[in-house]
């Protein structure tokens, strides 16, 4: 028996093609369109919502962005382009078929059938989180924290009562490799549809061309910009100009925008961090000096990293604790349990702001170094060590499989970092930067292990008194 599509095609002047067609046809309740820039993802999903609004009278639907302002800036212009007009007020003497309620920044659009599409931003979630919807479209889903997305999946529900399958869809551009979207897709909790600028009918109108279909298969395996010359005659003139802009992207933007890869780099605090370079297999020699870096946490993860310093001044992280729900005594106990006979710790570099933690470490027998806190200097010191020198190696590296415990399940469930290298791949500068020095310390994302790392790097770079003591296995016995 052939399955029945959730919605039909051909509403208005838009018809989905290629992977967008597959998304429209899929009966899954959670679907995301990703891939290259300029793939027509946003327009295709707005058309999808419009088609459902027509097919299911009386539905309650919503357009969502992380910021309500972005709903009006990003989504509404494309929605009006799809409709072919700007909806009038419901009180207009000659109302359009779709009307708006709420002036120039409408609260919702209403169809003749009674369907309403509400505007919602995660920065003003009162209405969004107090109601249920038959369908929702999230623009730039890669910017949405997982916990907010998780809440949305509960709010877009059959409890709204109109559609047979409540559907949450989103579009996204590629982001960091371990992003929750990729992990949810891997866990089959959402359907991910990878799209390309080659799927955009505004760029190539004849999406049914046998030449184009064959070319797409070849290009996916070998995405060389020069190969596009083979199908130049299929592009519209505006399409050629748009693709030329994609071809001219550089670095990370080229990887994400033209190739559609989930890669790290632009906007990240530690753009020089590359897993292939900085995560290594290495042997830690017994005579190398050993250190700890400690960043306290309870609900947020506590981070402890064991470091070895080689004679040529390269730091190796070789053990790690990255775990939530640990009290300070629990954490210190876990540290001592995982120190072996080679771990003759010189000192622990810690956050000087937590004097209770500092004192507990001292009472446990560890020397403590409290570097002067300077956020910009801390970031710059770590960035400097990440650079690759003439030998082809950086001055800081991380051994694989460092964790001394299973990955923290709470962190996994929230799609947050489960070890310090995850932080290096995701910590970014605040996008609301204004060109001041303050911006260089305004970051977004988990930074617990990164902070601990910076304490040690700063400690090694400055001469500070750490008290007297005798180094013993796994700790330091302090003289009283």
N, C-alpha and C positions, 0 to 999 in steps of 0.2 A: 504494500500500500504506500503510495507516494505521500510524503509529509506535506502538510499545508503550511505555506509561508505565514508568518505573523502578519505581514502587510503586503500589499501589492505594489506594483511599479507603475511609473508613468504619470504620477501626479504632477500637475503643472508642466513646466518645461524641463524638468530634471529627470534623468534616468541613470541609475547607478551602473557602473561597469567594473569589470575586473574584480579586485579584492573588495571594493566597496559593495559590489553586487553580492559577494559571498557574505559580507557582514549583514546586509539587509535580509538575506535569506535565512541566516542562522537563527535557530529557535532558542539559543542560549539567552539567559537573562542578564548577563554581564558581558559587555563586549567593548573592546578598545581598538581604535584605528591608530596605528603608529607608522613609522617609516620616515622617508625623506621630507624635507621641506617642500612646500608647494605641491603636495600630492592631492589637494582637494579634500582633505579629511574633514575640516570644519564644515565646509559647505555641504558635503555629502551627508553628514550627520544631522545638520539642521534640516535638510530635506527629509531625512528619515523621520525626525520628530514631527515635521509638518504632515507627512503622509499618515503617520499614526493618529495625529490630531483629527484628520479628516475621517479616517476609517473607524475610529472609536469615539462616537459622540459622547460628550459629557466627561471626558477624561480630565484628570488633573496631572499636569506635567510641569517640568521645571527646567530652565536653563541655569547652569551653575558655573561659577568661576571662583578661584580662591579669593578674588576681590570683586565686590559688587560693581565697582566702577568699570572693571574689565568686561563684565557682562554687557554693559552698554557700549563699550568701545570695540570689543572683539566680536561679539555674537550678533547684536542687533543689526549692524549694517549689512551683514551677510544674510540675515533673516529677511530684511526688507528687500534685498536684491533678489532673493528667491521668490518672494511674493510678487515683486514687480511694482510695488507701491509702498508708501509709508502709511501704515494704518491710522485711521482717523480716531478721534474720540468716540466713545459710545453715544455721546449726546449730539454728535454732528448731524445736521439735517439730511446729509447724504452719506451715511456711514459706508465704509468699505466692508468687504466680506469678513475680514479679520479686523477687529477694533482694539484699541488700547485703553487701559484704565490707569490714570495716574499721571497724565501730562507727558512732558518730554522724556522723563525717566519713568516709564510705566511700571506699575506693580505687576501687571499681567497683561497678556493678549488674550482676547476671547474670540472664538469662532462662532459662526452661525449655529453650529451644532451644539453649542454649550461647552465645548472643550476650552480649557484655560491653560496657558503656559505662563508660569510664574517666574519672576527674576529673583535669583538668590545668589548671595556671596558668602563665602565661608568666614569673611570678616564681620558679617552681620547675620549670624546663624539662627536668630530667634524663630523666624517663620519656618525655615528649612527643617529645623530639628524638632518642631512641634506638630508636624503634619505628615501625611503619607501621600505618595505620588504614584501614578500608574507608570510614568516614564520620566527619565531625567537624562540630560546631556551635560557632561562636564567638559568644559573647554580647558585645554592645557592641563590634563590630568597629571602630568609628571610633576607639576608644582604643588599638588595637593598632598598633604601628609597622609600616611596610610590610615591613621586612626579616623581622620575625617572621611576618607573614602569608605572605610568599614562602616561608619555610621550611615553614610548615604545608601549603602546596599541594604540597610535595614529600613530606611525611609522610603525607598522605591520598592514597593511591596504590593502583592495582590490584595492587601488589606484596603488599598484605595478603591478596589471593587469594580473597575470598569474593564480593563484589559485582561485577556486570558493569561498572558505572561507579562508581569511587570518587568520593564527593561531599563537597565542603566547602561548608557553608552558614554564613551569619552574619546577624545582625540589626544594625541600626545606627540611631542618630538622626542627623539632619543635623548637619554640622560646618562647618568652614571651606570656602569655595568651591573651593579647589584641592586638596582632600583626595585621597589616593591612591585611595580607593574610586571617586570620580567619574572620575579619570583612567584607572583600570583598566577601568571600564565603557565609557568613551569609546573605549578601545583594543580593546574587545571581548574582554578577557581574563577578564571575569566578566559574568554576567547580573545586572542590577540591577532589582529590582521595587519600584516606588514604591507605598506603601500609605497608607491613610488611616484615621482613626478610624471613618469611615463603612463600612469593610470589616470591622469587628470585630463578630462575631455576638453578643457579650455586650452590645453597645451597641444594635445593630439586628439582632434575630434573623432577620427575613425578608429574607435577602440576595438572594432571587430576585425580590423585588418589582419590577415594571416601573417603578413610580414612583421607587424608589430608584436603579435603574440609570440612568434618564433624568436624575435629579437629580445623580448623581455626575458625569456628563459635563458638565453645566452648571456645577456647583460647581468643577470642576477649572479651568475657564476664568475663573471669577469667584468666588473663595473668600471671599465676604462673609458674616460670621457671621449677619447678619440673615436671610439666605436659608434658614437652617436651620429657621425658623419654618414653612416650607412642608411639612416632613415630621416635625413634632414628634410626631405620632401613631404614627410608626414606632419611636420610641425606647422602650426600657425605662425605668422610673423611675431605677434606678441609672445607666443609660446617659446620661440627661439630666443628672444631677449630674456625671458624669465629663466630658461635653462642655462643661458650663458652666465647669468649671475650666480647660479648654483655651481657651475664649473669653476668659477673664479674664487670661491670660498677657500680659505686657507686653514691649515692645522685641524684643530678639533671641529671647527664649524664645517669643514669639508667632510670629515668623517661622519658627522651626524647629519648634516644638511643634504649632502649629495649622495653619500653612500648609505645613509640610514642606519649607521652603527651606534650601538650604545657604548660610548667611549668616554673616558674621563679627560678633564683638561680645563677648558675655558670657564672662568668664573670661580674655579676652585682655588682654595688658598694654597694648596700644594700641587701646582700644575706639573712640577718635575717628577712627582711620584708616579712610577710605572711598575706595576706588579712584576713584569718580566725582568726588570732591573733590580728592584729593591726587595723582592721576596725570593729568598735563595735557599739552596742546600749548602751547608758549610759545616766544618768541624771547629768547635770551640776548644782551643787548647787549654790545658789545665793551668798554665802559668799566666794566662791573661787576667788582668784586673777585672773584678766583678762589681756591679753596682745595681741598685734598685731605683726605680722611679715609682712614685706613689701618688695617686689622686683619689681622694676619698669620695664615696657615694653611698647611698642607701637605696632610694627608689631609682635614682640614676645609677649606672654601673660604677663600681669601684674598679680602678685600673691599677694593676701592679705589673711592672715589666722587669725581668732580669736582663741585665746588659753585660756584655763582655767587650772590653776595649783591647784591640789588637796592638802590637808594637808599632804598626804604621798608622795608628790613630783612626781606625775604623771601628764604629760601634755596631755590635750585633745584638739584636733582641732575640733571646733564645728560650725564654719561658714567659708565660703571661697569665695573669688572672684578669678576667673581664666579666664581672658578675654583679647582679643586683641583689638587694635584700641582705647585705652583709653589714653587721655592726662592726665597729672598729676592732673589738676583741676577736670577733670571728675572722676578720680579714687578716689580722696579725697571726692568728693561729694557722690559717691557711698558708700564709707566707712561710712560716717556720717549717710546716709539714713538707713543703716542696723545696726546701733548701737541702742540697746534698753535700757531700764532703768536699766537692770542688767549689761550692758557692761561698768563698771567703769574701763576704760583702765589704767593700771599702766604706760605703755609706749609702744611705737612701736619700734621694733628692725629692723633696716634698713641697707642698703648698704651705707657705709660711702663714697664710691666713687662718689655718686650722691648728691653733696651738694645742688643743686637746689631743688631736691626732699625733702631733709632733711629740708631745710628752709621752703618749702611750708607746710610740715606737722606741723612744729612748729607754723607757722602763723595760721594754722587751729585749733590750741589749743591742739595738742598732744605733750606729752613728747616724746623725741626721744633718743634711745640708739644706739650708733654706735660701734659695737664690732670691735676689730682689725681683719682685714681680714687675714686669714691663711687657705688656701684651705684644706690642709691635716688635720689640727686641726678641721675645721668645719665638715668634713666628719666623722672623728673619734668620735666627740662629738655626732653626730646623731646616728652613729652605736652603741655607748654605750647605748643610751636610748632605742634602738630597742630590746636589749637583754631581754629575759624573766627571771625574778628573781625567788626566791624560792616560792613566792606566786602564780606563774604561770602567772603573768602579766608583760608586758613590762612597761617602764617608759614614753612611748609616744604612743598615740592612736588617731584614727581619727573616728569621728562619721560619720555614713552613711548620705547620702543626705545633705552634708554640703553646697553645692553651693547655693548662694543667688540669682542666676539668672539661666536661662536655659543654658545648655552646649553650649560653643562657637561653632557656626556652621562652621566657617572657620577652626577651629582646627579639628572638626569632619570630615570635607571633606578631610582634609589632613592626617587623621588617626594619629594625634598627641595626646598627653595627653590632657585631658579636665579637670583634677584636679590633685592635688599634688600626690595622691596615685598612679595615672598612672605613674608618674615620678619615684616613688620608684620601680615600677615593670619593668622599662625599662632602667634607667640610667646605663651605663656600662663603664668599663675602656677601653681605646683605645687599640685595639688589637696589635698595634705596640709598645709593651712595651719592654724596654731594661734592666730592672732590676735596675733602678735608682730611687731615691726618687721622682724625677719629675713625674714618672709614676703614683704615687698615687694621683696626682691631675689632671691627663690628662684623662678626661671623654668624653663620646660620648652620646648625647641625651639631651632632654629638662631637665633643672634643675632649673627652675625659682622658683617653690614652694619649692623645696629642699633647694635652697640657702636661701630663706626667713626663712625656718624652722631652718636652721643652725645658722642664725643670732640670733634667739631667744634663742636657746639652749646654744650658746656660751655666750650670755648676762647673762643668769641665772647662768652660771657657773663661772662668773668673776664679781668682784665688780668694777663698773664704775660709774662715776658721770653722772647723767642724768638731772641735773638742778633741781631747786625747782619749785613747782607748786601745785595746789589744784585739786585733782581728782574730776571730775564731770561726769554726765551721758554721756558715750560714748566718752569722750575726757578729756583733761586736760586744765584748764585755767592757762596760764603762768603768773607769776608775772613780771611786767615790772619794 
